[in-house]
Amino acid sequence: MTDIGKVMACVDLSDYTRMTIEEAVTVTRGLPAEIVLLNVINNRDVEAVRTVSPYLPEGLSVETYIERASTERREHIKEIIDQFFPAEKPRMRIVIHVGIPYEAILRAIETEKVDLVVLASKGKSNLIGTLHGSNAEKVFRHSPVPVLSARSRENFSRKRF
């Protein structure tokens, strides 16, 4: 593995966002590495807005939805950074993309030129099969760089019978 100069943490603002950022911070501790916090506005949501936009009052367009969603997500991520990672703030950068989540993540790996990706194996839906079976699995399979799965010990501990 090459030197880690840039890590991308994929954050979906679920309960696992803080854990994912913590993993990125831990991996880069002691390194002069940048941490890119990527959030993806799901294309599915954009298409839903596009479908109903003709029936909405003026001013509620797809572009307005994306702009508002980007602003809200950026602010939410900033709040998490300010509350839990203030010392790391100077080396963190927030990036918001629109698209199919795994495709947007794979594209961002290339455009951001990251050395490592950190993502949770559970996401916003809290159904492991939904994220791990689709987006996370596709990122693991197709990523040109190493991918670290952030996991919660409570949620993934072995059950004793």
N, C-alpha and C positions, 0 to 999 in steps of 0.2 A: 504494500500500500504506500502511496506517495504521502508527502507531508500534507497535513490538513490545514489549508489556508482559508477555506470557506465551507461552512456547513449549512444545509438548508433543512429547517424544521418545518414540516407540513402541519399547519394548525387549522382546525375546522371549527374552533370555538365550542367544542364539546367539553365534557368533563375531563377529557384527556389532554387538553391543550397545555395546561400548566406542566403536566408530567412530560410531555414531548419537549417543551422548551427546557425543562430541567435536564433532560438527557443531553440535549445539544450543548448546554452550558457545561455539564460534567465532562463531556468528550473533549471540549475545547479548553478546559481549565489549564492555565499555564501556557497556552498557545496564543499567538497574536492573530487568531482566526476571527473572521467575520461570521456572524450568524444571520442568515436570511430567513425571515419568518414568512412562509408562503401560505396564503389563504386563497382558495379557489371558489368563486361564485359558480355554482353548478349550472351548466348550460340548460339542464332540465327546468330549473327555476326561471331562467330567462325566457325559455320557450313558453312556459305557462303564462308569464306576464304578456308576452307577445300575443298569445291566443286571446286573452281577455282585454287587452289594451283598447280595441275598438269600442268596447262597452264602458270604459272608464272615462271620468272627466278629463278634460284637456290638462296637460301638465303631468300626467301619469303615464309616461311613455316607457319603453324598454330602456332607453338611454337614461331617463330619470331614475328608474329602478336600479340600474347598475351603479350610477353615481351615488345614490343614497346608500345602497348596500355596501359599496366600497368604503364610503365615509364611516358608516356605522361599524363595520368590521375593523377598520384601521383604528378607530377610537377604542374599541373593545380590547384589541391587542395591546395598544399603548397603556391602557389601564392595568392589564395583567403585568406588563413589563414594569410599570411604575410601582405596583404593589409588591411584586415578588422578586424582581430582578433589576433593581435600580442601579446596582454596580455594573451590570452588564450592558446597560442601555447604549453606551457609546459605540459598541461593536455590533449592535443589532439593527437590522433594516427590515421594514415591512414591505412585502410585495403582494399585490392583489391581482389575480388573473381571473378571466372568465373562460369556462370551457368544461369539457368532460374531465373530472378530477384527475384521473390517472394520466390522461394525455397532457393536461396542463402541467402536472408535476414533471413528467418526462421532458417536456419542452423547456421548462424552467431549469432543469438540470443542465441542459446544454447552454441556454442563453445566459444563465448566471455563472456558468463554469464552476459548479460546486464540486467538492472532493468527497462529500459524504451527505447522505440524506437520512434524516431521522423522522419516523412517522409512527403513529400509534396503530396498533393492530385492531383497535376498536375505534369507532368514530361517532359521528353525530347521531346516527340511528341507534347506537348502543347494541346493535346486533352484529356479532362477530362475523357471521356469514356475509352480511351486506358489504362491509368494508374489506375484511380480510379475503373474502371470496372473490372480490372484484377489483376495486381500486388498489388496495395495498398489494395484493397478489400480483397484479399486472406490473406495478412499480418494481417489486422484487424481481420479477422475471425479466423485465426489459431494461432496467436501469444500467447505464454504462459505468456507474460508480457504486461503491458499497452502500447498502441500505441497512440502517439500524432500526430494529423494531422496539419501540418504547412500550413496556408492559407494566401493568400494575400488579404488584405481588399479591394483593388481596384478591383481585379478579382472576388471576391465573395460577393461584397456588394449587398444589395437588390436594385432592380430597382423600382423606384416609377413611377407609371403610371398616 
